Amino acid sequence: MVQGESVAVGGRSLDQTRKQISDFLKKHRVEQAETNLEQRLRADVKVALSFEPYRLSFSNAGAPTMGPESAPVTLVEFSDFQCPYCRAAAPTLKQVANKYGDKVHIVYRQYPIASLHPFALKAAEASLCANEQGKFWPLHDRMFDDQTKLGVSDLKQQARELGMDGKKFDACLDAGKYVEQVQNDMKEGQRSRVAGLRQYSSTAVWWRAVQCRSPYSRR
């Protein structure tokens, strides 16, 4: 508002906001100059960027996998069996595996968020107990199909329904055999800046769960 010679901006006088306005305008001019320079270089000088794409390295020993280790692309997934976004993204992962076959190596890493999903930690352990018996992916699919049945008794029943050795599975789960591996997965996820949703890392890209919920046909 203007009253005589006084000017107010957002309830403050012009003198109070003068530096903020000046800083904003300087920043805007610098950004615009950078954009103009980049456009001119690309158009006139034909500048080519030859940087290698950013890649993350992981220690995946002992993690469940799908596809040959020699595949040209390795996709590392950090996921939580009780997370609804993870469940929604599971079909996309399966379609990637079906389409690309031997060209992609998929690695499943554990990232249970116990503060939000109280059954996720034990479900993560159960999946690794199942992996011992070659049944990780069947239990993976079963748990995502029905996230209301992730209690210990439910997991033990599902193990038997999937043809596992029930006593061996129970002993593994009750002893907390894979607690340390789950914790190590979470530490590596944090190091890689996993943000709390289902994420994938490959040789070239990151996919977030909120991006992967759309049907594969639309991607």
C-alpha positions as CSV (number, residue, x, y, z in Angstrom):
1,M,0.0,0.0,0.0
2,V,1.1,3.6,-0.6
3,Q,0.4,6.4,1.8
4,G,2.1,9.6,0.9
5,E,5.7,8.7,0.4
6,S,5.7,5.5,2.6
7,V,5.6,2.2,0.9
8,A,4.7,-1.1,2.7
9,V,5.4,-4.6,1.3
10,G,3.8,-7.5,3.0
11,G,3.3,-5.4,6.1
12,R,6.9,-4.2,6.2
13,S,8.3,-0.9,4.9
14,L,10.3,-0.8,1.7
15,D,13.5,0.0,3.7
16,Q,13.0,-3.2,5.6
17,T,12.6,-5.4,2.5
18,R,15.0,-3.5,0.2
19,K,17.9,-6.0,0.8
20,Q,15.7,-9.1,0.3
21,I,14.3,-7.7,-3.0
22,S,17.9,-6.8,-4.2
23,D,19.2,-10.3,-3.4
24,F,16.3,-11.9,-5.2
25,L,16.8,-9.8,-8.3
26,K,20.6,-10.5,-8.3
27,K,19.9,-14.2,-8.0
28,H,17.4,-14.1,-10.8
29,R,19.8,-12.2,-13.1
30,V,22.6,-14.7,-12.5
31,E,20.3,-17.7,-13.1
32,Q,19.0,-16.1,-16.3
33,A,22.6,-15.4,-17.5
34,E,23.6,-19.0,-16.8
35,T,20.5,-20.3,-18.8
36,N,21.3,-18.0,-21.7
37,L,24.9,-19.0,-21.8
38,E,24.1,-22.7,-21.8
39,Q,21.6,-22.2,-24.6
40,R,24.1,-20.2,-26.7
41,L,26.9,-22.8,-26.2
42,R,24.6,-25.7,-27.2
43,A,23.4,-23.8,-30.3
44,D,26.6,-22.1,-31.5
45,V,29.5,-24.2,-30.2
46,K,27.8,-27.6,-30.2
47,V,29.1,-28.4,-26.7
48,A,28.8,-32.1,-25.8
49,L,28.7,-33.4,-22.3
50,S,30.7,-36.7,-21.9
51,F,30.4,-37.4,-18.2
52,E,29.7,-41.0,-17.2
53,P,26.3,-41.5,-15.7
54,Y,26.2,-41.5,-11.9
55,R,26.2,-45.0,-10.5
56,L,25.9,-46.4,-7.0
57,S,27.8,-49.4,-5.7
58,F,26.2,-51.9,-3.3
59,S,27.4,-54.9,-1.3
60,N,24.6,-57.4,-2.2
61,A,26.0,-60.6,-0.8
62,G,23.3,-62.8,0.7
63,A,20.4,-60.7,-0.8
64,P,17.6,-62.4,-2.8
65,T,18.0,-61.9,-6.5
66,M,16.3,-62.6,-9.8
67,G,18.0,-62.8,-13.2
68,P,21.7,-63.5,-14.0
69,E,24.4,-61.6,-12.1
70,S,26.1,-61.1,-15.5
71,A,23.2,-59.0,-16.8
72,P,24.1,-55.6,-18.2
73,V,21.8,-53.8,-15.8
74,T,21.5,-54.5,-12.1
75,L,18.4,-53.1,-10.4
76,V,18.6,-52.8,-6.6
77,E,15.3,-52.5,-4.8
78,F,14.9,-51.3,-1.2
79,S,11.4,-52.2,0.1
80,D,9.1,-52.8,3.0
81,F,6.6,-55.6,3.0
82,Q,3.9,-53.7,4.9
83,C,4.3,-50.5,2.8
84,P,1.2,-49.9,0.6
85,Y,3.3,-48.0,-2.0
86,C,5.7,-51.0,-2.2
87,R,2.7,-53.3,-2.8
88,A,1.4,-51.0,-5.6
89,A,4.8,-51.0,-7.3
90,A,5.4,-54.8,-7.2
91,P,3.6,-55.5,-10.5
92,T,5.8,-53.0,-12.3
93,L,8.9,-54.8,-11.1
94,K,7.6,-58.2,-12.2
95,Q,6.8,-56.8,-15.7
96,V,10.3,-55.4,-16.0
97,A,11.7,-58.8,-15.2
98,N,9.3,-60.5,-17.7
99,K,10.1,-58.1,-20.5
100,Y,13.9,-57.8,-20.1
101,G,14.6,-61.3,-18.9
102,D,18.4,-62.0,-18.8
103,K,19.2,-58.4,-19.5
104,V,18.3,-57.3,-15.9
105,H,19.6,-58.6,-12.5
106,I,17.1,-57.7,-9.7
107,V,18.3,-57.5,-6.1
108,Y,15.9,-57.2,-3.2
109,R,17.2,-55.3,-0.2
110,Q,15.3,-54.9,3.1
111,Y,14.1,-51.5,4.3
112,P,11.3,-52.0,6.9
113,I,10.1,-48.9,8.6
114,A,9.1,-50.2,11.9
115,S,7.8,-46.9,13.2
116,L,5.1,-46.9,10.6
117,H,4.7,-50.6,9.9
118,P,4.9,-52.8,13.0
119,F,4.9,-56.1,11.2
120,A,7.5,-55.1,8.5
121,L,10.6,-56.1,10.4
122,K,9.6,-59.7,11.1
123,A,8.3,-60.0,7.6
124,A,11.7,-58.9,6.3
125,E,13.3,-61.6,8.4
126,A,10.8,-64.2,7.2
127,S,11.6,-63.4,3.6
128,L,15.3,-64.2,4.2
129,C,14.4,-67.4,6.1
130,A,12.3,-68.3,3.0
131,N,15.3,-67.5,0.8
132,E,17.3,-70.2,2.6
133,Q,14.8,-72.7,1.1
134,G,14.6,-71.1,-2.3
135,K,11.2,-69.6,-1.6
136,F,11.9,-65.9,-1.3
137,W,9.9,-64.8,-4.4
138,P,6.8,-67.0,-3.6
139,L,6.7,-65.6,-0.1
140,H,7.4,-62.1,-1.4
141,D,4.4,-62.3,-3.6
142,R,2.2,-63.8,-0.9
143,M,3.0,-61.1,1.6
144,F,2.4,-58.3,-0.9
145,D,-0.9,-60.0,-2.0
146,D,-2.3,-59.7,1.5
147,Q,-0.6,-57.3,3.9
148,T,-3.1,-58.0,6.7
149,K,-1.4,-61.4,7.3
150,L,2.1,-60.5,8.4
151,G,2.0,-61.7,12.0
152,V,4.5,-64.4,13.0
153,S,1.8,-67.1,13.1
154,D,0.6,-66.0,9.6
155,L,4.1,-66.1,8.2
156,K,4.7,-69.6,9.6
157,Q,1.4,-70.8,8.1
158,Q,2.3,-69.3,4.7
159,A,5.7,-71.0,4.8
160,R,4.0,-74.4,5.1
161,E,1.5,-73.6,2.4
162,L,4.4,-72.7,0.0
163,G,6.0,-76.1,0.7
164,M,8.8,-75.0,3.0
165,D,10.2,-77.1,5.8
166,G,8.1,-75.7,8.6
167,K,10.3,-76.5,11.5
168,K,13.4,-75.1,9.8
169,F,11.5,-71.9,8.9
170,D,10.1,-71.5,12.5
171,A,13.6,-72.0,14.0
172,C,15.1,-69.4,11.7
173,L,12.4,-66.8,12.4
174,D,12.2,-67.4,16.1
175,A,16.0,-67.1,16.5
176,G,16.1,-63.8,14.7
177,K,18.8,-65.3,12.4
178,Y,18.6,-62.5,9.9
179,V,18.1,-59.4,12.1
180,E,21.7,-58.3,11.5
181,Q,21.3,-58.6,7.7
182,V,18.1,-56.6,7.7
183,Q,19.8,-53.9,9.8
184,N,22.8,-53.8,7.4
185,D,20.4,-53.4,4.5
186,M,18.8,-50.5,6.2
187,K,22.2,-48.9,6.8
188,E,23.1,-49.2,3.2
189,G,19.8,-47.8,2.2
190,Q,20.4,-44.8,4.4
191,R,23.9,-44.4,2.9
192,S,22.3,-44.4,-0.5
193,R,19.7,-41.8,0.6
194,V,16.7,-44.0,0.4
195,A,13.9,-41.6,1.4
196,G,11.5,-44.0,3.2
197,L,9.5,-45.1,0.2
198,R,10.2,-48.0,-2.1
199,Q,13.1,-47.1,-4.3
200,Y,15.2,-48.8,-7.0
201,S,18.7,-48.0,-8.1
202,S,20.1,-49.3,-11.3
203,T,23.2,-48.5,-13.4
204,A,21.5,-45.3,-14.5
205,V,18.3,-44.4,-12.7
206,W,16.4,-44.1,-9.4
207,W,12.6,-45.0,-9.3
208,R,10.5,-43.9,-6.4
209,A,7.4,-45.8,-5.4
210,V,5.2,-42.8,-6.1
211,Q,6.5,-42.8,-9.7
212,C,6.1,-46.6,-10.1
213,R,2.5,-46.9,-9.1
214,S,1.3,-46.2,-12.6
215,P,0.7,-49.2,-14.8
216,Y,3.7,-50.5,-16.7
217,S,2.0,-49.8,-20.0
218,R,2.0,-46.1,-19.3
219,R,5.8,-45.9,-18.6
